[in-house]
Amino acid sequence: MVSEFDLPCTACGHDLARTTVATAGASGITVAECPECGTRHYPEAALENVETF
Ligand SMILES: [Zn+2]
């Protein structure tokens, strides 16, 4: 299964890095962030967690 972390940035093509975003009431979610341009790519699982807030 391909995850967001295996894909290049859709904006600049740079490899993505894992980063944790703080969320209210949770320890945070892990998203893929481009260290080059800052674009964040949210995994579907993370989005589902966000929607619960
Ligand atoms: Zn990028």
mmCIF file of the protein (N, C-alpha, C, O) and its ligand, coordinates in Angstrom:
data_MODEL
# 
_entry.id   MODEL 
# 
loop_
_entity.id 
_entity.type 
_entity.pdbx_number_of_molecules 
1 polymer     1 
2 non-polymer 1 
# 
_entity_poly.entity_id                      1 
_entity_poly.type                           'polypeptide(L)' 
_entity_poly.nstd_linkage                   no 
_entity_poly.nstd_monomer                   no 
_entity_poly.pdbx_seq_one_letter_code       MVSEFDLPCTACGHDLARTTVATAGASGITVAECPECGTRHYPEAALENVETF 
_entity_poly.pdbx_seq_one_letter_code_can   MVSEFDLPCTACGHDLARTTVATAGASGITVAECPECGTRHYPEAALENVETF 
_entity_poly.pdbx_strand_id                 A 
# 
loop_
_entity_poly_seq.entity_id 
_entity_poly_seq.num 
_entity_poly_seq.mon_id 
_entity_poly_seq.hetero 
1 1  MET n 
1 2  VAL n 
1 3  SER n 
1 4  GLU n 
1 5  PHE n 
1 6  ASP n 
1 7  LEU n 
1 8  PRO n 
1 9  CYS n 
1 10 THR n 
1 11 ALA n 
1 12 CYS n 
1 13 GLY n 
1 14 HIS n 
1 15 ASP n 
1 16 LEU n 
1 17 ALA n 
1 18 ARG n 
1 19 THR n 
1 20 THR n 
1 21 VAL n 
1 22 ALA n 
1 23 THR n 
1 24 ALA n 
1 25 GLY n 
1 26 ALA n 
1 27 SER n 
1 28 GLY n 
1 29 ILE n 
1 30 THR n 
1 31 VAL n 
1 32 ALA n 
1 33 GLU n 
1 34 CYS n 
1 35 PRO n 
1 36 GLU n 
1 37 CYS n 
1 38 GLY n 
1 39 THR n 
1 40 ARG n 
1 41 HIS n 
1 42 TYR n 
1 43 PRO n 
1 44 GLU n 
1 45 ALA n 
1 46 ALA n 
1 47 LEU n 
1 48 GLU n 
1 49 ASN n 
1 50 VAL n 
1 51 GLU n 
1 52 THR n 
1 53 PHE n 
# 
loop_
_struct_asym.id 
_struct_asym.entity_id 
A 1 
B 2 
# 
loop_
_chem_comp.id 
_chem_comp.type 
_chem_comp.mon_nstd_flag 
ALA 'L-peptide linking' y 
ARG 'L-peptide linking' y 
ASN 'L-peptide linking' y 
ASP 'L-peptide linking' y 
CYS 'L-peptide linking' y 
GLU 'L-peptide linking' y 
GLY 'peptide linking'   y 
HIS 'L-peptide linking' y 
ILE 'L-peptide linking' y 
LEU 'L-peptide linking' y 
MET 'L-peptide linking' y 
PHE 'L-peptide linking' y 
PRO 'L-peptide linking' y 
SER 'L-peptide linking' y 
THR 'L-peptide linking' y 
TYR 'L-peptide linking' y 
VAL 'L-peptide linking' y 
ZN  non-polymer         . 
# 
_pdbx_entity_nonpoly.entity_id   2 
_pdbx_entity_nonpoly.name        ? 
_pdbx_entity_nonpoly.comp_id     ZN 
# 
_pdbx_nonpoly_scheme.asym_id         B 
_pdbx_nonpoly_scheme.entity_id       2 
_pdbx_nonpoly_scheme.mon_id          ZN 
_pdbx_nonpoly_scheme.ndb_seq_num     1 
_pdbx_nonpoly_scheme.pdb_seq_num     101 
_pdbx_nonpoly_scheme.auth_seq_num    101 
_pdbx_nonpoly_scheme.pdb_mon_id      ZN 
_pdbx_nonpoly_scheme.auth_mon_id     ZN 
_pdbx_nonpoly_scheme.pdb_strand_id   A 
_pdbx_nonpoly_scheme.pdb_ins_code    . 
# 
loop_
_atom_site.group_PDB 
_atom_site.id 
_atom_site.type_symbol 
_atom_site.label_atom_id 
_atom_site.label_alt_id 
_atom_site.label_comp_id 
_atom_site.label_asym_id 
_atom_site.label_entity_id 
_atom_site.label_seq_id 
_atom_site.pdbx_PDB_ins_code 
_atom_site.Cartn_x 
_atom_site.Cartn_y 
_atom_site.Cartn_z 
_atom_site.occupancy 
_atom_site.B_iso_or_equiv 
_atom_site.pdbx_formal_charge 
_atom_site.auth_seq_id 
_atom_site.auth_comp_id 
_atom_site.auth_asym_id 
_atom_site.auth_atom_id 
_atom_site.pdbx_PDB_model_num 
ATOM   1   N  N  . MET A 1 1  ? 0.850   -1.193 0.000  1.00 0.00 ? 1   MET A N  1 
ATOM   2   C  CA . MET A 1 1  ? 0.000   0.000  0.000  1.00 0.00 ? 1   MET A CA 1 
ATOM   3   C  C  . MET A 1 1  ? 0.888   1.247  0.000  1.00 0.00 ? 1   MET A C  1 
ATOM   4   O  O  . MET A 1 1  ? 1.821   1.363  0.795  1.00 0.00 ? 1   MET A O  1 
ATOM   5   N  N  . VAL A 1 2  ? 0.588   2.145  -0.880 1.00 0.00 ? 2   VAL A N  1 
ATOM   6   C  CA . VAL A 1 2  ? 1.367   3.375  -0.972 1.00 0.00 ? 2   VAL A CA 1 
ATOM   7   C  C  . VAL A 1 2  ? 0.810   4.406  0.009  1.00 0.00 ? 2   VAL A C  1 
ATOM   8   O  O  . VAL A 1 2  ? -0.395  4.656  0.043  1.00 0.00 ? 2   VAL A O  1 
ATOM   9   N  N  . SER A 1 3  ? 1.688   4.991  0.795  1.00 0.00 ? 3   SER A N  1 
ATOM   10  C  CA . SER A 1 3  ? 1.258   6.029  1.712  1.00 0.00 ? 3   SER A CA 1 
ATOM   11  C  C  . SER A 1 3  ? 1.697   7.384  1.202  1.00 0.00 ? 3   SER A C  1 
ATOM   12  O  O  . SER A 1 3  ? 2.494   7.479  0.269  1.00 0.00 ? 3   SER A O  1 
ATOM   13  N  N  . GLU A 1 4  ? 1.176   8.428  1.816  1.00 0.00 ? 4   GLU A N  1 
ATOM   14  C  CA . GLU A 1 4  ? 1.535   9.781  1.417  1.00 0.00 ? 4   GLU A CA 1 
ATOM   15  C  C  . GLU A 1 4  ? 3.039   10.014 1.545  1.00 0.00 ? 4   GLU A C  1 
ATOM   16  O  O  . GLU A 1 4  ? 3.612   10.849 0.846  1.00 0.00 ? 4   GLU A O  1 
ATOM   17  N  N  . PHE A 1 5  ? 3.665   9.264  2.447  1.00 0.00 ? 5   PHE A N  1 
ATOM   18  C  CA . PHE A 1 5  ? 5.082   9.480  2.710  1.00 0.00 ? 5   PHE A CA 1 
ATOM   19  C  C  . PHE A 1 5  ? 5.966   8.915  1.601  1.00 0.00 ? 5   PHE A C  1 
ATOM   20  O  O  . PHE A 1 5  ? 7.146   9.248  1.497  1.00 0.00 ? 5   PHE A O  1 
ATOM   21  N  N  . ASP A 1 6  ? 5.376   8.062  0.783  1.00 0.00 ? 6   ASP A N  1 
ATOM   22  C  CA . ASP A 1 6  ? 6.145   7.458  -0.301 1.00 0.00 ? 6   ASP A CA 1 
ATOM   23  C  C  . ASP A 1 6  ? 6.051   8.281  -1.578 1.00 0.00 ? 6   ASP A C  1 
ATOM   24  O  O  . ASP A 1 6  ? 6.766   8.028  -2.547 1.00 0.00 ? 6   ASP A O  1 
ATOM   25  N  N  . LEU A 1 7  ? 5.165   9.265  -1.569 1.00 0.00 ? 7   LEU A N  1 
ATOM   26  C  CA . LEU A 1 7  ? 4.945   10.073 -2.764 1.00 0.00 ? 7   LEU A CA 1 
ATOM   27  C  C  . LEU A 1 7  ? 5.723   11.375 -2.681 1.00 0.00 ? 7   LEU A C  1 
ATOM   28  O  O  . LEU A 1 7  ? 5.957   11.892 -1.589 1.00 0.00 ? 7   LEU A O  1 
ATOM   29  N  N  . PRO A 1 8  ? 6.127   11.910 -3.835 1.00 0.00 ? 8   PRO A N  1 
ATOM   30  C  CA . PRO A 1 8  ? 6.803   13.212 -3.841 1.00 0.00 ? 8   PRO A CA 1 
ATOM   31  C  C  . PRO A 1 8  ? 5.796   14.333 -3.655 1.00 0.00 ? 8   PRO A C  1 
ATOM   32  O  O  . PRO A 1 8  ? 4.593   14.139 -3.832 1.00 0.00 ? 8   PRO A O  1 
ATOM   33  N  N  . CYS A 1 9  ? 6.295   15.503 -3.298 1.00 0.00 ? 9   CYS A N  1 
ATOM   34  C  CA . CYS A 1 9  ? 5.446   16.675 -3.127 1.00 0.00 ? 9   CYS A CA 1 
ATOM   35  C  C  . CYS A 1 9  ? 4.725   16.973 -4.429 1.00 0.00 ? 9   CYS A C  1 
ATOM   36  O  O  . CYS A 1 9  ? 5.331   16.961 -5.501 1.00 0.00 ? 9   CYS A O  1 
ATOM   37  N  N  . THR A 1 10 ? 3.429   17.240 -4.333 1.00 0.00 ? 10  THR A N  1 
ATOM   38  C  CA . THR A 1 10 ? 2.663   17.527 -5.541 1.00 0.00 ? 10  THR A CA 1 
ATOM   39  C  C  . THR A 1 10 ? 2.973   18.920 -6.079 1.00 0.00 ? 10  THR A C  1 
ATOM   40  O  O  . THR A 1 10 ? 2.680   19.222 -7.236 1.00 0.00 ? 10  THR A O  1 
ATOM   41  N  N  . ALA A 1 11 ? 3.561   19.763 -5.245 1.00 0.00 ? 11  ALA A N  1 
ATOM   42  C  CA . ALA A 1 11 ? 3.849   21.136 -5.652 1.00 0.00 ? 11  ALA A CA 1 
ATOM   43  C  C  . ALA A 1 11 ? 5.226   21.276 -6.292 1.00 0.00 ? 11  ALA A C  1 
ATOM   44  O  O  . ALA A 1 11 ? 5.378   21.981 -7.291 1.00 0.00 ? 11  ALA A O  1 
ATOM   45  N  N  . CYS A 1 12 ? 6.236   20.604 -5.718 1.00 0.00 ? 12  CYS A N  1 
ATOM   46  C  CA . CYS A 1 12 ? 7.593   20.800 -6.226 1.00 0.00 ? 12  CYS A CA 1 
ATOM   47  C  C  . CYS A 1 12 ? 8.326   19.491 -6.509 1.00 0.00 ? 12  CYS A C  1 
ATOM   48  O  O  . CYS A 1 12 ? 9.411   19.504 -7.091 1.00 0.00 ? 12  CYS A O  1 
ATOM   49  N  N  . GLY A 1 13 ? 7.744   18.360 -6.105 1.00 0.00 ? 13  GLY A N  1 
ATOM   50  C  CA . GLY A 1 13 ? 8.366   17.079 -6.423 1.00 0.00 ? 13  GLY A CA 1 
ATOM   51  C  C  . GLY A 1 13 ? 9.416   16.629 -5.422 1.00 0.00 ? 13  GLY A C  1 
ATOM   52  O  O  . GLY A 1 13 ? 10.033  15.581 -5.614 1.00 0.00 ? 13  GLY A O  1 
ATOM   53  N  N  . HIS A 1 14 ? 9.636   17.393 -4.358 1.00 0.00 ? 14  HIS A N  1 
ATOM   54  C  CA . HIS A 1 14 ? 10.620  17.033 -3.337 1.00 0.00 ? 14  HIS A CA 1 
ATOM   55  C  C  . HIS A 1 14 ? 10.090  15.887 -2.493 1.00 0.00 ? 14  HIS A C  1 
ATOM   56  O  O  . HIS A 1 14 ? 8.879   15.735 -2.333 1.00 0.00 ? 14  HIS A O  1 
ATOM   57  N  N  . ASP A 1 15 ? 10.990  15.087 -1.956 1.00 0.00 ? 15  ASP A N  1 
ATOM   58  C  CA . ASP A 1 15 ? 10.560  14.009 -1.071 1.00 0.00 ? 15  ASP A CA 1 
ATOM   59  C  C  . ASP A 1 15 ? 9.913   14.591 0.182  1.00 0.00 ? 15  ASP A C  1 
ATOM   60  O  O  . ASP A 1 15 ? 10.359  15.609 0.712  1.00 0.00 ? 15  ASP A O  1 
ATOM   61  N  N  . LEU A 1 16 ? 8.856   13.928 0.644  1.00 0.00 ? 16  LEU A N  1 
ATOM   62  C  CA . LEU A 1 16 ? 8.148   14.411 1.822  1.00 0.00 ? 16  LEU A CA 1 
ATOM   63  C  C  . LEU A 1 16 ? 8.769   13.877 3.097  1.00 0.00 ? 16  LEU A C  1 
ATOM   64  O  O  . LEU A 1 16 ? 9.401   12.821 3.105  1.00 0.00 ? 16  LEU A O  1 
ATOM   65  N  N  . ALA A 1 17 ? 8.578   14.621 4.172  1.00 0.00 ? 17  ALA A N  1 
ATOM   66  C  CA . ALA A 1 17 ? 9.072   14.203 5.476  1.00 0.00 ? 17  ALA A CA 1 
ATOM   67  C  C  . ALA A 1 17 ? 7.890   14.112 6.434  1.00 0.00 ? 17  ALA A C  1 
ATOM   68  O  O  . ALA A 1 17 ? 6.902   14.834 6.308  1.00 0.00 ? 17  ALA A O  1 
ATOM   69  N  N  . ARG A 1 18 ? 8.025   13.198 7.399  1.00 0.00 ? 18  ARG A N  1 
ATOM   70  C  CA . ARG A 1 18 ? 6.958   13.075 8.389  1.00 0.00 ? 18  ARG A CA 1 
ATOM   71  C  C  . ARG A 1 18 ? 7.071   14.187 9.422  1.00 0.00 ? 18  ARG A C  1 
ATOM   72  O  O  . ARG A 1 18 ? 8.162   14.529 9.876  1.00 0.00 ? 18  ARG A O  1 
ATOM   73  N  N  . THR A 1 19 ? 5.928   14.737 9.779  1.00 0.00 ? 19  THR A N  1 
ATOM   74  C  CA . THR A 1 19 ? 5.923   15.739 10.826 1.00 0.00 ? 19  THR A CA 1 
ATOM   75  C  C  . THR A 1 19 ? 4.635   15.578 11.621 1.00 0.00 ? 19  THR A C  1 
ATOM   76  O  O  . THR A 1 19 ? 3.620   15.121 11.095 1.00 0.00 ? 19  THR A O  1 
ATOM   77  N  N  . THR A 1 20 ? 4.686   15.951 12.874 1.00 0.00 ? 20  THR A N  1 
ATOM   78  C  CA . THR A 1 20 ? 3.506   15.814 13.721 1.00 0.00 ? 20  THR A CA 1 
ATOM   79  C  C  . THR A 1 20 ? 2.856   17.174 13.934 1.00 0.00 ? 20  THR A C  1 
ATOM   80  O  O  . THR A 1 20 ? 3.520   18.141 14.309 1.00 0.00 ? 20  THR A O  1 
ATOM   81  N  N  . VAL A 1 21 ? 1.563   17.236 13.692 1.00 0.00 ? 21  VAL A N  1 
ATOM   82  C  CA . VAL A 1 21 ? 0.817   18.467 13.872 1.00 0.00 ? 21  VAL A CA 1 
ATOM   83  C  C  . VAL A 1 21 ? 0.005   18.370 15.153 1.00 0.00 ? 21  VAL A C  1 
ATOM   84  O  O  . VAL A 1 21 ? -0.746  17.415 15.355 1.00 0.00 ? 21  VAL A O  1 
ATOM   85  N  N  . ALA A 1 22 ? 0.160   19.349 16.000 1.00 0.00 ? 22  ALA A N  1 
ATOM   86  C  CA . ALA A 1 22 ? -0.584  19.355 17.259 1.00 0.00 ? 22  ALA A CA 1 
ATOM   87  C  C  . ALA A 1 22 ? -2.063  19.612 16.994 1.00 0.00 ? 22  ALA A C  1 
ATOM   88  O  O  . ALA A 1 22 ? -2.427  20.480 16.201 1.00 0.00 ? 22  ALA A O  1 
ATOM   89  N  N  . THR A 1 23 ? -2.901  18.843 17.672 1.00 0.00 ? 23  THR A N  1 
ATOM   90  C  CA . THR A 1 23 ? -4.338  19.039 17.528 1.00 0.00 ? 23  THR A CA 1 
ATOM   91  C  C  . THR A 1 23 ? -4.970  19.152 18.910 1.00 0.00 ? 23  THR A C  1 
ATOM   92  O  O  . THR A 1 23 ? -4.432  18.635 19.889 1.00 0.00 ? 23  THR A O  1 
ATOM   93  N  N  . ALA A 1 24 ? -6.079  19.811 18.983 1.00 0.00 ? 24  ALA A N  1 
ATOM   94  C  CA . ALA A 1 24 ? -6.750  19.997 20.258 1.00 0.00 ? 24  ALA A CA 1 
ATOM   95  C  C  . ALA A 1 24 ? -7.297  18.667 20.777 1.00 0.00 ? 24  ALA A C  1 
ATOM   96  O  O  . ALA A 1 24 ? -8.012  17.962 20.064 1.00 0.00 ? 24  ALA A O  1 
ATOM   97  N  N  . GLY A 1 25 ? -6.964  18.338 21.992 1.00 0.00 ? 25  GLY A N  1 
ATOM   98  C  CA . GLY A 1 25 ? -7.506  17.148 22.616 1.00 0.00 ? 25  GLY A CA 1 
ATOM   99  C  C  . GLY A 1 25 ? -6.852  15.862 22.183 1.00 0.00 ? 25  GLY A C  1 
ATOM   100 O  O  . GLY A 1 25 ? -7.348  14.783 22.507 1.00 0.00 ? 25  GLY A O  1 
ATOM   101 N  N  . ALA A 1 26 ? -5.750  15.942 21.459 1.00 0.00 ? 26  ALA A N  1 
ATOM   102 C  CA . ALA A 1 26 ? -5.064  14.726 21.035 1.00 0.00 ? 26  ALA A CA 1 
ATOM   103 C  C  . ALA A 1 26 ? -3.564  14.961 21.077 1.00 0.00 ? 26  ALA A C  1 
ATOM   104 O  O  . ALA A 1 26 ? -3.097  16.091 21.219 1.00 0.00 ? 26  ALA A O  1 
ATOM   105 N  N  . SER A 1 27 ? -2.835  13.891 20.953 1.00 0.00 ? 27  SER A N  1 
ATOM   106 C  CA . SER A 1 27 ? -1.380  14.003 21.002 1.00 0.00 ? 27  SER A CA 1 
ATOM   107 C  C  . SER A 1 27 ? -0.812  14.513 19.689 1.00 0.00 ? 27  SER A C  1 
ATOM   108 O  O  . SER A 1 27 ? 0.390   14.751 19.576 1.00 0.00 ? 27  SER A O  1 
ATOM   109 N  N  . GLY A 1 28 ? -1.674  14.679 18.703 1.00 0.00 ? 28  GLY A N  1 
ATOM   110 C  CA . GLY A 1 28 ? -1.223  15.164 17.409 1.00 0.00 ? 28  GLY A CA 1 
ATOM   111 C  C  . GLY A 1 28 ? -1.351  14.104 16.344 1.00 0.00 ? 28  GLY A C  1 
ATOM   112 O  O  . GLY A 1 28 ? -1.450  12.913 16.639 1.00 0.00 ? 28  GLY A O  1 
ATOM   113 N  N  . ILE A 1 29 ? -1.349  14.541 15.123 1.00 0.00 ? 29  ILE A N  1 
ATOM   114 C  CA . ILE A 1 29 ? -1.446  13.616 14.005 1.00 0.00 ? 29  ILE A CA 1 
ATOM   115 C  C  . ILE A 1 29 ? -0.189  13.715 13.154 1.00 0.00 ? 29  ILE A C  1 
ATOM   116 O  O  . ILE A 1 29 ? 0.436   14.772 13.071 1.00 0.00 ? 29  ILE A O  1 
ATOM   117 N  N  . THR A 1 30 ? 0.167   12.621 12.534 1.00 0.00 ? 30  THR A N  1 
ATOM   118 C  CA . THR A 1 30 ? 1.349   12.612 11.675 1.00 0.00 ? 30  THR A CA 1 
ATOM   119 C  C  . THR A 1 30 ? 0.935   12.892 10.244 1.00 0.00 ? 30  THR A C  1 
ATOM   120 O  O  . THR A 1 30 ? 0.072   12.212 9.689  1.00 0.00 ? 30  THR A O  1 
ATOM   121 N  N  . VAL A 1 31 ? 1.555   13.892 9.657  1.00 0.00 ? 31  VAL A N  1 
ATOM   122 C  CA . VAL A 1 31 ? 1.264   14.225 8.268  1.00 0.00 ? 31  VAL A CA 1 
ATOM   123 C  C  . VAL A 1 31 ? 2.572   14.249 7.487  1.00 0.00 ? 31  VAL A C  1 
ATOM   124 O  O  . VAL A 1 31 ? 3.658   14.261 8.067  1.00 0.00 ? 31  VAL A O  1 
ATOM   125 N  N  . ALA A 1 32 ? 2.454   14.256 6.180  1.00 0.00 ? 32  ALA A N  1 
ATOM   126 C  CA . ALA A 1 32 ? 3.633   14.358 5.325  1.00 0.00 ? 32  ALA A CA 1 
ATOM   127 C  C  . ALA A 1 32 ? 3.804   15.826 4.934  1.00 0.00 ? 32  ALA A C  1 
ATOM   128 O  O  . ALA A 1 32 ? 2.906   16.439 4.357  1.00 0.00 ? 32  ALA A O  1 
ATOM   129 N  N  . GLU A 1 33 ? 4.962   16.369 5.256  1.00 0.00 ? 33  GLU A N  1 
ATOM   130 C  CA . GLU A 1 33 ? 5.211   17.775 4.939  1.00 0.00 ? 33  GLU A CA 1 
ATOM   131 C  C  . GLU A 1 33 ? 6.438   17.888 4.039  1.00 0.00 ? 33  GLU A C  1 
ATOM   132 O  O  . GLU A 1 33 ? 7.436   17.197 4.243  1.00 0.00 ? 33  GLU A O  1 
ATOM   133 N  N  . CYS A 1 34 ? 6.351   18.760 3.049  1.00 0.00 ? 34  CYS A N  1 
ATOM   134 C  CA . CYS A 1 34 ? 7.483   18.974 2.154  1.00 0.00 ? 34  CYS A CA 1 
ATOM   135 C  C  . CYS A 1 34 ? 8.456   19.948 2.818  1.00 0.00 ? 34  CYS A C  1 
ATOM   136 O  O  . CYS A 1 34 ? 8.082   21.080 3.123  1.00 0.00 ? 34  CYS A O  1 
ATOM   137 N  N  . PRO A 1 35 ? 9.700   19.519 3.045  1.00 0.00 ? 35  PRO A N  1 
ATOM   138 C  CA . PRO A 1 35 ? 10.681  20.400 3.678  1.00 0.00 ? 35  PRO A CA 1 
ATOM   139 C  C  . PRO A 1 35 ? 11.147  21.497 2.742  1.00 0.00 ? 35  PRO A C  1 
ATOM   140 O  O  . PRO A 1 35 ? 11.804  22.448 3.166  1.00 0.00 ? 35  PRO A O  1 
ATOM   141 N  N  . GLU A 1 36 ? 10.809  21.364 1.477  1.00 0.00 ? 36  GLU A N  1 
ATOM   142 C  CA . GLU A 1 36 ? 11.273  22.327 0.478  1.00 0.00 ? 36  GLU A CA 1 
ATOM   143 C  C  . GLU A 1 36 ? 10.315  23.518 0.375  1.00 0.00 ? 36  GLU A C  1 
ATOM   144 O  O  . GLU A 1 36 ? 10.750  24.670 0.402  1.00 0.00 ? 36  GLU A O  1 
ATOM   145 N  N  . CYS A 1 37 ? 9.020   23.242 0.258  1.00 0.00 ? 37  CYS A N  1 
ATOM   146 C  CA . CYS A 1 37 ? 8.061   24.329 0.053  1.00 0.00 ? 37  CYS A CA 1 
ATOM   147 C  C  . CYS A 1 37 ? 7.018   24.415 1.159  1.00 0.00 ? 37  CYS A C  1 
ATOM   148 O  O  . CYS A 1 37 ? 6.223   25.354 1.187  1.00 0.00 ? 37  CYS A O  1 
ATOM   149 N  N  . GLY A 1 38 ? 7.011   23.439 2.075  1.00 0.00 ? 38  GLY A N  1 
ATOM   150 C  CA . GLY A 1 38 ? 6.107   23.525 3.213  1.00 0.00 ? 38  GLY A CA 1 
ATOM   151 C  C  . GLY A 1 38 ? 4.713   22.984 2.977  1.00 0.00 ? 38  GLY A C  1 
ATOM   152 O  O  . GLY A 1 38 ? 3.865   23.039 3.868  1.00 0.00 ? 38  GLY A O  1 
ATOM   153 N  N  . THR A 1 39 ? 4.465   22.459 1.780  1.00 0.00 ? 39  THR A N  1 
ATOM   154 C  CA . THR A 1 39 ? 3.149   21.906 1.500  1.00 0.00 ? 39  THR A CA 1 
ATOM   155 C  C  . THR A 1 39 ? 2.917   20.665 2.349  1.00 0.00 ? 39  THR A C  1 
ATOM   156 O  O  . THR A 1 39 ? 3.787   19.799 2.451  1.00 0.00 ? 39  THR A O  1 
ATOM   157 N  N  . ARG A 1 40 ? 1.733   20.584 2.958  1.00 0.00 ? 40  ARG A N  1 
ATOM   158 C  CA . ARG A 1 40 ? 1.423   19.426 3.781  1.00 0.00 ? 40  ARG A CA 1 
ATOM   159 C  C  . ARG A 1 40 ? 0.451   18.513 3.070  1.00 0.00 ? 40  ARG A C  1 
ATOM   160 O  O  . ARG A 1 40 ? -0.484  18.960 2.405  1.00 0.00 ? 40  ARG A O  1 
ATOM   161 N  N  . HIS A 1 41 ? 0.693   17.214 3.227  1.00 0.00 ? 41  HIS A N  1 
ATOM   162 C  CA . HIS A 1 41 ? -0.159  16.206 2.610  1.00 0.00 ? 41  HIS A CA 1 
ATOM   163 C  C  . HIS A 1 41 ? -0.737  15.363 3.729  1.00 0.00 ? 41  HIS A C  1 
ATOM   164 O  O  . HIS A 1 41 ? -0.015  14.634 4.408  1.00 0.00 ? 41  HIS A O  1 
ATOM   165 N  N  . TYR A 1 42 ? -2.028  15.467 3.913  1.00 0.00 ? 42  TYR A N  1 
ATOM   166 C  CA . TYR A 1 42 ? -2.656  14.766 5.016  1.00 0.00 ? 42  TYR A CA 1 
ATOM   167 C  C  . TYR A 1 42 ? -3.117  13.373 4.610  1.00 0.00 ? 42  TYR A C  1 
ATOM   168 O  O  . TYR A 1 42 ? -3.882  13.220 3.657  1.00 0.00 ? 42  TYR A O  1 
ATOM   169 N  N  . PRO A 1 43 ? -2.654  12.360 5.331  1.00 0.00 ? 43  PRO A N  1 
ATOM   170 C  CA . PRO A 1 43 ? -3.147  11.001 5.077  1.00 0.00 ? 43  PRO A CA 1 
ATOM   171 C  C  . PRO A 1 43 ? -4.633  10.930 5.390  1.00 0.00 ? 43  PRO A C  1 
ATOM   172 O  O  . PRO A 1 43 ? -5.136  11.692 6.216  1.00 0.00 ? 43  PRO A O  1 
ATOM   173 N  N  . GLU A 1 44 ? -5.332  10.017 4.731  1.00 0.00 ? 44  GLU A N  1 
ATOM   174 C  CA . GLU A 1 44 ? -6.771  9.892  4.967  1.00 0.00 ? 44  GLU A CA 1 
ATOM   175 C  C  . GLU A 1 44 ? -7.072  9.622  6.429  1.00 0.00 ? 44  GLU A C  1 
ATOM   176 O  O  . GLU A 1 44 ? -8.045  10.149 6.969  1.00 0.00 ? 44  GLU A O  1 
ATOM   177 N  N  . ALA A 1 45 ? -6.259  8.816  7.069  1.00 0.00 ? 45  ALA A N  1 
ATOM   178 C  CA . ALA A 1 45 ? -6.479  8.488  8.475  1.00 0.00 ? 45  ALA A CA 1 
ATOM   179 C  C  . ALA A 1 45 ? -6.394  9.734  9.341  1.00 0.00 ? 45  ALA A C  1 
ATOM   180 O  O  . ALA A 1 45 ? -7.153  9.891  10.298 1.00 0.00 ? 45  ALA A O  1 
ATOM   181 N  N  . ALA A 1 46 ? -5.462  10.618 8.997  1.00 0.00 ? 46  ALA A N  1 
ATOM   182 C  CA . ALA A 1 46 ? -5.305  11.847 9.776  1.00 0.00 ? 46  ALA A CA 1 
ATOM   183 C  C  . ALA A 1 46 ? -6.524  12.735 9.583  1.00 0.00 ? 46  ALA A C  1 
ATOM   184 O  O  . ALA A 1 46 ? -7.009  13.344 10.536 1.00 0.00 ? 46  ALA A O  1 
ATOM   185 N  N  . LEU A 1 47 ? -7.017  12.810 8.363  1.00 0.00 ? 47  LEU A N  1 
ATOM   186 C  CA . LEU A 1 47 ? -8.182  13.650 8.086  1.00 0.00 ? 47  LEU A CA 1 
ATOM   187 C  C  . LEU A 1 47 ? -9.388  13.159 8.865  1.00 0.00 ? 47  LEU A C  1 
ATOM   188 O  O  . LEU A 1 47 ? -10.174 13.961 9.369  1.00 0.00 ? 47  LEU A O  1 
ATOM   189 N  N  . GLU A 1 48 ? -9.538  11.850 8.964  1.00 0.00 ? 48  GLU A N  1 
ATOM   190 C  CA . GLU A 1 48 ? -10.662 11.296 9.712  1.00 0.00 ? 48  GLU A CA 1 
ATOM   191 C  C  . GLU A 1 48 ? -10.573 11.715 11.176 1.00 0.00 ? 48  GLU A C  1 
ATOM   192 O  O  . GLU A 1 48 ? -11.587 11.992 11.817 1.00 0.00 ? 48  GLU A O  1 
ATOM   193 N  N  . ASN A 1 49 ? -9.340  11.759 11.698 1.00 0.00 ? 49  ASN A N  1 
ATOM   194 C  CA . ASN A 1 49 ? -9.162  12.175 13.079 1.00 0.00 ? 49  ASN A CA 1 
ATOM   195 C  C  . ASN A 1 49 ? -9.508  13.650 13.253 1.00 0.00 ? 49  ASN A C  1 
ATOM   196 O  O  . ASN A 1 49 ? -10.119 14.035 14.250 1.00 0.00 ? 49  ASN A O  1 
ATOM   197 N  N  . VAL A 1 50 ? -9.120  14.469 12.285 1.00 0.00 ? 50  VAL A N  1 
ATOM   198 C  CA . VAL A 1 50 ? -9.391  15.898 12.361 1.00 0.00 ? 50  VAL A CA 1 
ATOM   199 C  C  . VAL A 1 50 ? -10.894 16.149 12.367 1.00 0.00 ? 50  VAL A C  1 
ATOM   200 O  O  . VAL A 1 50 ? -11.388 17.010 13.095 1.00 0.00 ? 50  VAL A O  1 
ATOM   201 N  N  . GLU A 1 51 ? -11.609 15.390 11.551 1.00 0.00 ? 51  GLU A N  1 
ATOM   202 C  CA . GLU A 1 51 ? -13.040 15.618 11.429 1.00 0.00 ? 51  GLU A CA 1 
ATOM   203 C  C  . GLU A 1 51 ? -13.796 15.335 12.719 1.00 0.00 ? 51  GLU A C  1 
ATOM   204 O  O  . GLU A 1 51 ? -14.942 15.761 12.870 1.00 0.00 ? 51  GLU A O  1 
ATOM   205 N  N  . THR A 1 52 ? -13.175 14.628 13.641 1.00 0.00 ? 52  THR A N  1 
ATOM   206 C  CA . THR A 1 52 ? -13.864 14.304 14.880 1.00 0.00 ? 52  THR A CA 1 
ATOM   207 C  C  . THR A 1 52 ? -13.815 15.468 15.863 1.00 0.00 ? 52  THR A C  1 
ATOM   208 O  O  . THR A 1 52 ? -14.522 15.453 16.871 1.00 0.00 ? 52  THR A O  1 
ATOM   209 N  N  . PHE A 1 53 ? -12.989 16.478 15.584 1.00 0.00 ? 53  PHE A N  1 
ATOM   210 C  CA . PHE A 1 53 ? -12.895 17.597 16.517 1.00 0.00 ? 53  PHE A CA 1 
ATOM   211 C  C  . PHE A 1 53 ? -14.007 18.603 16.298 1.00 0.00 ? 53  PHE A C  1 
ATOM   212 O  O  . PHE A 1 53 ? -14.076 19.610 17.003 1.00 0.00 ? 53  PHE A O  1 
HETATM 213 ZN ZN . ZN  B 2 .  ? 7.168   20.831 -2.092 1.00 0.00 2 101 ZN  A ZN 1 
# 
